[in-house]
Amino acid sequence: MIDLGAVRADTAGCHDLIFLDSAGSSLPPSPVLDEVLSHLRREAEIGGYRAAAERADSLEEGYSVFASLLGCEPHEVAFTDSATRSWLAAVDAMGLSPGDRVLVTEVEYHSNALGLLNLGIKIEPIPSDASGVVDVDALRDMLDSRVKLVSLVHVPTNGGLVNPVKPVVEAAHSVGALVLLDACQSIGQLPVDAAELGVDVITGTGRKWLRGPRGTGVLVIRDQSGLRPRLIDGKAAVWEFPDRFTLAPGARGFELWEYGVAERLGLIAAGKYALRLGMSSIASAVSSNAALTRESLASIAGVSVHDLGREQCGIVSFTKAGKSAEEVRDRLWDKGIATSVTYSTSTQYDMTRRGLTSLVRASPHYFVSPSDISAFASALTDV
Ligand SMILES: *Cc1c(COP(=O)(O)O)cnc(C)c1O
């Protein structure tokens, strides 16, 4: 159980605002904010190198924190500056060529699709089933030995569905394809366990459900993937002068030397905060907030909830008849309620097929109270 009073006491912004945008960029809790600010101050006092050296143990501990959070080994964790950076580094390491087949779900995120198109890869969407999640039977029919990658979005940017993972992994591995799990919208709201799910790569971001700072990301490269980085620097490898080099072991080779140390420390604090609350407690609090939100919206005239899927998570997507999504978002903001708009450009297969151009997205985290949700519902009634 989440102690609502305690988590709200840690979350300055939630007292002035009804904050329903953790799928966009959440409110960091005070341990995250304190870590970032105090490190920046320390850098101003003694310089960035000395300041980082003082925190070497905490920075190293980050790998085991995220290994616990994501069900892998510490050496399988790399830190990056965004989910997309993680995704691009992992896919680059796959050395795909235009004859290779890559399958994606219909909720594939635009940046991932663009990365593939830029490699000259033809993207093949796996059909969804009637509920809207990836159709595993259809996937099995598409598989052959030319399929090198199945790119699986765990939770899409534009709605509440949760894609099944294990059956996708089983099918993909039967032809030797890798599975990359885009867990950008699931890390921090749902348990994500690499070993249990069997996935080869996981990508995620800090600023969304994990409540970390902006400009932070995580990449899990499991040993079983056999992937080696191709974009390396003097952190990722040692130059054995003059013409050889040795790669750093494990996922470390996917990191570059320079990064925002304050933000990294903040991300690690966010990981610890989530572990302390417990991912199953977080998931059940988020899921009951989202269920209450969907239920409240369902009874408002003119409001349609658009979430697909069998199991639904913390992203609630909706429209209001006669109002544009931007108008709804802006009118709610004027009343002290933060939501965001998700556009068809981010999830083209899914939105095109459903004839949607934009949706309002409300993503209530565990720090949102039931009275926040009823205030949101009555504000939306008045929009
Ligand atoms: C936000 C998002 C991303 C991209 O994350 P960045 O940290 O902005 O790179 C990728 N996939 C999904 C499903 C997302 O919602």
The ligand as a Tripos MOL2 file, in Angstrom:
@<TRIPOS>MOLECULE
LIG
   15    15     1     0     0
SMALL
NO_CHARGES

@<TRIPOS>ATOM
      1 C1          8.2110    8.9600  -24.4970 C.3       1 LIG1
      2 C2          8.3450    7.6920  -25.2790 C.ar      1 LIG1
      3 C3          9.5480    7.3580  -25.9200 C.ar      1 LIG1
      4 C4         10.7050    8.3080  -26.0320 C.3       1 LIG1
      5 O1         11.3000    8.6250  -24.8180 O.3       1 LIG1
      6 P1         12.4370    9.7620  -24.7660 P.3       1 LIG1
      7 O2         13.0120    9.6730  -23.4040 O.co2     1 LIG1
      8 O3         11.7320   11.0430  -25.0530 O.co2     1 LIG1
      9 O4         13.4240    9.4450  -25.8340 O.co2     1 LIG1
     10 C5          9.6420    6.1160  -26.5070 C.ar      1 LIG1
     11 N1          8.6190    5.2440  -26.4840 N.ar      1 LIG1
     12 C6          7.4440    5.5250  -25.8820 C.ar      1 LIG1
     13 C7          6.3520    4.5140  -25.8850 C.3       1 LIG1
     14 C8          7.2620    6.7700  -25.2680 C.ar      1 LIG1
     15 O5          6.0990    7.0600  -24.6890 O.3       1 LIG1
@<TRIPOS>BOND
     1     1     2 1
     2     2     3 ar
     3     2    14 ar
     4     3     4 1
     5     3    10 ar
     6     4     5 1
     7     5     6 1
     8     6     7 2
     9     6     8 1
    10     6     9 1
    11    10    11 ar
    12    11    12 ar
    13    12    13 1
    14    12    14 ar
    15    14    15 1
@<TRIPOS>SUBSTRUCTURE
     1 LIG1         1 GROUP 0 **** ****
